[in-house]
Amino acid sequence: MKLFTVILLFFSTYLYGQNPDSLTQRSIQNELEAIKIFRQKDSIRIAMLLNEIQEMLHADTTSKTLAKDSLASIGKEKGLALNVHVKVHYDYSDNLVEELLIEAALITNGISPHPHPYIFQLSLDERNALYELNAYTFHPENMYFIKSDLVKNIQSTFR
């Protein structure tokens, strides 16, 4: 049980931004030795394992940052597709729904007219058809705001 506490201590210090340093690792080793069920070699192996885990977490964070940066640069060059799913009752014709969705996309700030927005009809259920609007932006850094405005425009266009 005490080993579990020590490992939790290690991860909690890492997750809350306080990178464990060698002092923390020494205190973990001391705790493990104090438990008396581990020998010196065991605690050293566990400390090495904790080091490897720390390195993996750091590498994972670095790769996520790199992926985010590369996604932003690709999105600015080639465009980033934003999509919105909309369920519409069968009372409305397919052509009308597609026209309204594309109109809403084209009046949204940040949505590019080229490539032209397009619609997929994804599924049918008892009362509704499910549509997916796909529209491109060349401002990936604002994608959440653009998508929010797009949803607002869809709602106002359908009224």
Backbone as CSV, one residue per row, in Angstrom:
resi,resn,N_x,N_y,N_z,CA_x,CA_y,CA_z,C_x,C_y,C_z
1,MET,0.827,-1.198,0.000,0.000,0.000,0.000,0.870,1.260,0.000
2,LYS,1.988,1.192,0.722,2.861,2.348,0.780,3.541,2.600,-0.569
3,LEU,3.855,1.525,-1.292,4.446,1.662,-2.621,3.493,2.412,-3.539
4,PHE,2.222,2.062,-3.463,1.211,2.739,-4.263,1.174,4.229,-3.938
5,THR,1.292,4.582,-2.676,1.314,5.984,-2.249,2.527,6.700,-2.835
6,VAL,3.663,6.041,-2.830,4.884,6.644,-3.368,4.732,6.904,-4.862
7,ILE,4.203,5.931,-5.585,4.015,6.102,-7.031,2.995,7.202,-7.306
8,LEU,1.918,7.264,-6.518,0.947,8.349,-6.677,1.589,9.705,-6.420
9,LEU,2.458,9.779,-5.411,3.175,11.018,-5.127,3.976,11.456,-6.348
10,PHE,4.662,10.499,-6.963,5.471,10.803,-8.142,4.603,11.357,-9.266
11,PHE,3.514,10.651,-9.581,2.672,11.080,-10.691,1.938,12.385,-10.394
12,SER,1.515,12.587,-9.167,0.806,13.826,-8.857,1.736,15.019,-8.976
13,THR,3.004,14.861,-8.568,3.927,15.987,-8.735,4.190,16.255,-10.208
14,TYR,4.225,15.202,-11.013,4.455,15.398,-12.447,3.237,16.018,-13.120
15,LEU,2.047,15.501,-12.803,0.843,15.967,-13.483,0.500,17.406,-13.149
16,TYR,0.857,17.861,-11.965,0.554,19.234,-11.594,1.677,20.190,-11.934
17,GLY,2.561,19.774,-12.824,3.558,20.677,-13.374,4.826,20.792,-12.555
18,GLN,4.937,20.078,-11.474,6.144,20.131,-10.674,6.981,18.923,-11.062
19,ASN,7.878,19.114,-11.995,8.671,17.983,-12.488,9.491,17.380,-11.361
20,PRO,9.377,16.087,-11.158,10.170,15.442,-10.112,11.650,15.529,-10.440
21,ASP,12.417,15.943,-9.503,13.851,16.023,-9.725,14.532,14.888,-8.965
22,SER,15.834,14.922,-8.932,16.569,13.841,-8.277,16.263,13.790,-6.786
23,LEU,15.953,14.937,-6.156,15.607,14.940,-4.739,14.345,14.116,-4.501
24,THR,13.335,14.293,-5.358,12.104,13.527,-5.233,12.388,12.042,-5.457
25,GLN,13.222,11.735,-6.422,13.554,10.339,-6.695,14.277,9.715,-5.499
26,ARG,15.170,10.487,-4.865,15.848,9.963,-3.672,14.857,9.719,-2.556
27,SER,13.878,10.624,-2.392,12.890,10.421,-1.332,12.019,9.202,-1.640
28,ILE,11.750,8.953,-2.922,10.998,7.764,-3.304,11.821,6.521,-2.971
29,GLN,13.113,6.556,-3.286,13.980,5.415,-2.962,14.020,5.181,-1.455
30,ASN,14.126,6.265,-0.677,14.158,6.128,0.777,12.857,5.524,1.294
31,GLU,11.727,5.958,0.729,10.435,5.406,1.137,10.361,3.919,0.822
32,LEU,10.837,3.558,-0.370,10.796,2.148,-0.764,11.670,1.292,0.142
33,GLU,12.827,1.822,0.522,13.712,1.067,1.410,13.118,0.978,2.812
34,ALA,12.390,1.995,3.216,11.785,1.987,4.551,10.659,0.955,4.652
35,ILE,10.060,0.605,3.539,8.985,-0.382,3.558,9.533,-1.741,3.986
36,LYS,10.795,-1.995,3.725,11.523,-3.197,4.125,11.185,-4.446,3.301
37,ILE,10.250,-4.344,2.381,9.995,-5.516,1.549,10.801,-5.434,0.260
38,PHE,11.437,-4.287,0.045,12.273,-4.113,-1.137,13.720,-4.010,-0.712
39,ARG,14.578,-4.515,-1.546,16.013,-4.367,-1.325,16.491,-3.143,-2.090
40,GLN,17.721,-2.772,-1.886,18.304,-1.598,-2.555,18.175,-1.708,-4.072
41,LYS,18.478,-2.889,-4.634,18.413,-3.060,-6.087,16.990,-2.860,-6.598
42,ASP,15.992,-3.325,-5.851,14.596,-3.165,-6.265,14.212,-1.695,-6.331
43,SER,14.603,-0.945,-5.311,14.233,0.466,-5.306,14.934,1.219,-6.428
44,ILE,16.158,0.826,-6.735,16.863,1.457,-7.850,16.156,1.134,-9.166
45,ARG,15.729,-0.134,-9.343,14.996,-0.491,-10.560,13.697,0.297,-10.672
46,ILE,13.009,0.441,-9.563,11.749,1.195,-9.587,12.026,2.659,-9.899
47,ALA,13.068,3.230,-9.335,13.421,4.614,-9.637,13.770,4.771,-11.117
48,MET,14.463,3.762,-11.687,14.775,3.818,-13.115,13.495,3.735,-13.938
49,LEU,12.573,2.892,-13.498,11.282,2.790,-14.182,10.543,4.127,-14.133
50,LEU,10.564,4.765,-12.961,9.909,6.075,-12.838,10.574,7.102,-13.759
51,ASN,11.910,7.024,-13.889,12.616,7.911,-14.828,12.141,7.686,-16.254
52,GLU,12.003,6.403,-16.645,11.536,6.093,-17.997,10.129,6.608,-18.224
53,ILE,9.276,6.438,-17.227,7.901,6.938,-17.349,7.908,8.451,-17.497
54,GLN,8.737,9.119,-16.710,8.837,10.575,-16.805,9.293,10.994,-18.203
55,GLU,10.272,10.294,-18.754,10.755,10.618,-20.091,9.671,10.388,-21.144
56,MET,8.899,9.311,-20.988,7.813,9.047,-21.942,6.750,10.132,-21.867
57,LEU,6.404,10.548,-20.639,5.401,11.611,-20.493,5.891,12.909,-21.110
58,HIS,7.173,13.213,-20.900,7.743,14.422,-21.479,7.758,14.343,-23.007
59,ALA,8.127,13.185,-23.551,8.157,12.998,-25.011,6.753,13.096,-25.589
60,ASP,5.769,12.551,-24.871,4.383,12.610,-25.335,3.901,14.051,-25.386
61,THR,4.220,14.837,-24.350,3.837,16.244,-24.317,4.503,17.009,-25.452
62,THR,5.777,16.742,-25.684,6.514,17.410,-26.762,5.919,17.058,-28.123
63,SER,5.596,15.779,-28.342,5.049,15.383,-29.636,3.664,15.981,-29.860
64,LYS,2.873,16.122,-28.785,1.561,16.759,-28.931,1.714,18.216,-29.323
65,THR,2.684,18.906,-28.725,2.931,20.303,-29.072,3.369,20.414,-30.525
66,LEU,4.278,19.523,-30.949,4.735,19.542,-32.338,3.590,19.236,-33.293
67,ALA,2.744,18.273,-32.945,1.612,17.915,-33.802,0.652,19.086,-33.922
68,LYS,0.405,19.779,-32.820,-0.497,20.929,-32.842,0.067,22.031,-33.733
69,ASP,1.370,22.304,-33.604,1.998,23.337,-34.429,1.986,22.961,-35.901
70,SER,2.273,21.700,-36.220,2.289,21.286,-37.620,0.880,21.277,-38.188
71,LEU,-0.126,20.922,-37.377,-1.514,20.963,-37.828,-1.919,22.391,-38.173
72,ALA,-1.516,23.347,-37.339,-1.849,24.741,-37.602,-1.213,25.216,-38.900
73,SER,0.042,24.846,-39.155,0.694,25.304,-40.379,0.091,24.632,-41.608
74,ILE,-0.247,23.329,-41.500,-0.894,22.652,-42.629,-2.267,23.250,-42.875
75,GLY,-3.012,23.534,-41.795,-4.336,24.128,-41.927,-4.302,25.481,-42.603
76,LYS,-3.259,26.252,-42.362,-3.142,27.559,-43.007,-2.811,27.423,-44.487
77,GLU,-2.095,26.372,-44.849,-1.704,26.169,-46.243,-2.790,25.482,-47.062
78,LYS,-3.324,24.380,-46.534,-4.253,23.563,-47.310,-5.697,23.694,-46.861
79,GLY,-5.921,24.317,-45.735,-7.267,24.455,-45.206,-7.592,23.347,-44.226
80,LEU,-8.454,23.649,-43.282,-8.888,22.703,-42.275,-10.393,22.528,-42.422
81,ALA,-10.845,21.291,-42.578,-12.281,21.016,-42.749,-12.954,20.996,-41.389
82,LEU,-13.957,21.823,-41.240,-14.801,21.800,-40.047,-16.087,21.103,-40.433
83,ASN,-16.604,20.258,-39.540,-17.866,19.616,-39.877,-18.863,19.763,-38.743
84,VAL,-20.136,19.822,-39.131,-21.234,19.967,-38.185,-22.308,18.967,-38.580
85,HIS,-22.794,18.209,-37.609,-23.887,17.271,-37.855,-25.208,17.955,-37.517
86,VAL,-26.177,17.782,-38.408,-27.484,18.403,-38.229,-28.564,17.361,-38.514
87,LYS,-29.493,17.203,-37.573,-30.640,16.327,-37.797,-31.812,17.196,-38.223
88,VAL,-32.472,16.796,-39.325,-33.602,17.567,-39.853,-34.773,16.613,-40.077
89,HIS,-35.947,17.069,-39.677,-37.165,16.268,-39.844,-37.465,16.079,-41.326
90,TYR,-38.130,14.981,-41.662,-38.420,14.653,-43.057,-39.367,15.640,-43.739
91,ASP,-39.959,16.553,-42.992,-40.859,17.541,-43.596,-40.139,18.440,-44.596
92,TYR,-38.820,18.561,-44.467,-38.039,19.439,-45.339,-37.379,18.620,-46.446
93,SER,-37.374,19.168,-47.648,-36.759,18.450,-48.771,-35.234,18.467,-48.653
94,ASP,-34.616,17.466,-49.228,-33.150,17.364,-49.198,-32.490,18.585,-49.824
95,ASN,-33.036,19.020,-50.954,-32.441,20.168,-51.663,-32.489,21.429,-50.810
96,LEU,-33.617,21.657,-50.131,-33.753,22.842,-49.274,-32.749,22.779,-48.122
97,VAL,-32.634,21.634,-47.495,-31.707,21.480,-46.373,-30.276,21.745,-46.830
98,GLU,-29.886,21.181,-47.960,-28.522,21.383,-48.452,-28.268,22.845,-48.799
99,GLU,-29.230,23.513,-49.413,-29.079,24.940,-49.748,-28.913,25.780,-48.488
100,LEU,-29.738,25.503,-47.474,-29.656,26.276,-46.229,-28.332,26.043,-45.501
101,LEU,-27.865,24.815,-45.485,-26.590,24.521,-44.814,-25.419,25.202,-45.521
102,ILE,-25.409,25.150,-46.832,-24.321,25.800,-47.583,-24.394,27.317,-47.442
103,GLU,-25.609,27.858,-47.452,-25.777,29.303,-47.250,-25.237,29.711,-45.882
104,ALA,-25.568,28.941,-44.855,-25.073,29.247,-43.504,-23.544,29.202,-43.466
105,ALA,-22.956,28.248,-44.157,-21.495,28.147,-44.178,-20.874,29.358,-44.871
106,LEU,-21.451,29.759,-45.993,-20.852,30.852,-46.773,-20.973,32.212,-46.094
107,ILE,-21.955,32.391,-45.209,-22.069,33.680,-44.513,-21.274,33.709,-43.203
108,THR,-20.644,32.606,-42.870,-19.859,32.530,-41.633,-18.470,33.105,-41.856
109,ASN,-18.073,34.049,-41.004,-16.720,34.613,-41.073,-15.697,33.525,-40.788
110,GLY,-14.677,33.436,-41.612,-13.616,32.453,-41.434,-13.785,31.210,-42.294
111,ILE,-14.973,31.001,-42.868,-15.195,29.870,-43.771,-14.866,30.316,-45.182
112,SER,-14.070,29.520,-45.855,-13.630,29.855,-47.209,-14.631,29.352,-48.252
113,PRO,-14.915,30.171,-49.285,-15.785,29.695,-50.363,-15.090,28.678,-51.277
114,HIS,-13.749,28.614,-51.206,-12.977,27.666,-52.020,-12.036,26.889,-51.117
115,PRO,-12.121,25.610,-51.017,-13.068,24.715,-51.677,-14.484,24.926,-51.134
116,HIS,-15.436,24.723,-52.021,-16.840,24.984,-51.718,-17.343,24.032,-50.628
117,PRO,-18.136,24.542,-49.671,-18.713,23.657,-48.651,-19.555,22.549,-49.302
118,TYR,-19.585,21.388,-48.696,-20.359,20.276,-49.252,-21.081,19.529,-48.129
119,ILE,-22.078,18.743,-48.533,-22.967,18.064,-47.590,-22.917,16.556,-47.825
120,PHE,-22.911,15.786,-46.730,-23.127,14.344,-46.781,-24.420,14.047,-46.035
121,GLN,-25.210,13.148,-46.584,-26.364,12.664,-45.837,-25.914,11.360,-45.193
122,LEU,-25.815,11.361,-43.872,-25.183,10.245,-43.171,-26.131,9.105,-42.818
123,SER,-27.328,9.436,-42.365,-28.224,8.359,-41.947,-29.669,8.826,-41.928
124,LEU,-30.544,7.841,-41.842,-31.982,8.083,-41.747,-32.484,7.316,-40.528
125,ASP,-33.336,7.955,-39.750,-33.984,7.206,-38.683,-35.494,7.406,-38.803
126,GLU,-36.235,7.142,-37.777,-37.691,7.156,-37.881,-38.269,8.511,-38.251
127,ARG,-37.662,9.581,-37.749,-38.235,10.911,-37.959,-37.300,11.909,-38.643
128,ASN,-36.004,11.617,-38.642,-35.025,12.608,-39.088,-34.008,12.021,-40.059
129,ALA,-33.429,12.934,-40.824,-32.258,12.605,-41.635,-31.068,13.319,-40.996
130,LEU,-29.927,12.651,-40.988,-28.727,13.236,-40.409,-27.816,13.699,-41.535
131,TYR,-27.486,14.998,-41.523,-26.619,15.607,-42.534,-25.306,16.021,-41.872
132,GLU,-24.258,16.036,-42.685,-22.969,16.543,-42.226,-22.536,17.647,-43.185
133,LEU,-22.382,18.840,-42.634,-21.863,19.972,-43.405,-20.353,20.004,-43.224
134,ASN,-19.627,20.084,-44.323,-18.161,20.205,-44.303,-17.783,21.517,-44.961
135,ALA,-17.064,22.333,-44.227,-16.645,23.635,-44.735,-15.200,23.881,-44.314
136,TYR,-14.460,24.576,-45.153,-13.026,24.781,-44.920,-12.721,26.160,-44.374
137,THR,-11.714,26.177,-43.503,-11.171,27.435,-43.009,-9.661,27.418,-43.185
138,PHE,-9.098,28.587,-43.372,-7.647,28.725,-43.452,-7.123,29.447,-42.208
139,HIS,-7.949,29.429,-41.161,-7.592,30.032,-39.870,-7.770,28.996,-38.762
140,PRO,-6.929,27.948,-38.750,-7.122,26.866,-37.780,-6.999,27.321,-36.332
141,GLU,-6.281,28.402,-36.099,-6.134,28.885,-34.727,-7.455,29.398,-34.154
142,ASN,-8.412,29.704,-35.018,-9.731,30.198,-34.580,-10.835,29.192,-34.830
143,MET,-10.489,27.922,-35.016,-11.484,26.948,-35.463,-12.656,26.807,-34.504
144,TYR,-12.444,26.926,-33.204,-13.557,26.777,-32.264,-14.536,27.944,-32.381
145,PHE,-14.021,29.139,-32.564,-14.887,30.307,-32.722,-15.638,30.252,-34.051
146,ILE,-14.927,29.835,-35.086,-15.548,29.730,-36.411,-16.655,28.682,-36.391
147,LYS,-16.389,27.547,-35.770,-17.404,26.485,-35.707,-18.605,26.947,-34.887
148,SER,-18.366,27.659,-33.821,-19.462,28.197,-33.015,-20.323,29.155,-33.834
149,ASP,-19.678,30.043,-34.592,-20.430,30.973,-35.461,-21.182,30.213,-36.547
150,LEU,-20.579,29.158,-37.057,-21.226,28.338,-38.079,-22.505,27.713,-37.531
151,VAL,-22.447,27.175,-36.324,-23.636,26.576,-35.715,-24.725,27.636,-35.497
152,LYS,-24.326,28.807,-35.044,-25.295,29.910,-34.870,-25.939,30.279,-36.203
153,ASN,-25.129,30.350,-37.250,-25.659,30.708,-38.561,-26.586,29.626,-39.121
154,ILE,-26.294,28.373,-38.848,-27.182,27.295,-39.271,-28.539,27.452,-38.595
155,GLN,-28.495,27.706,-37.304,-29.733,27.859,-36.557,-30.549,29.035,-37.071
156,SER,-29.899,30.174,-37.304,-30.649,31.344,-37.783,-31.112,31.172,-39.237
157,THR,-30.376,30.443,-40.054,-30.760,30.228,-41.441,-31.988,29.327,-41.535
158,PHE,-32.125,28.372,-40.618,-33.250,27.458,-40.647,-34.532,28.078,-40.079
159,ARG,-34.479,29.252,-39.492,-35.686,29.875,-38.916,-36.506,30.547,-39.970
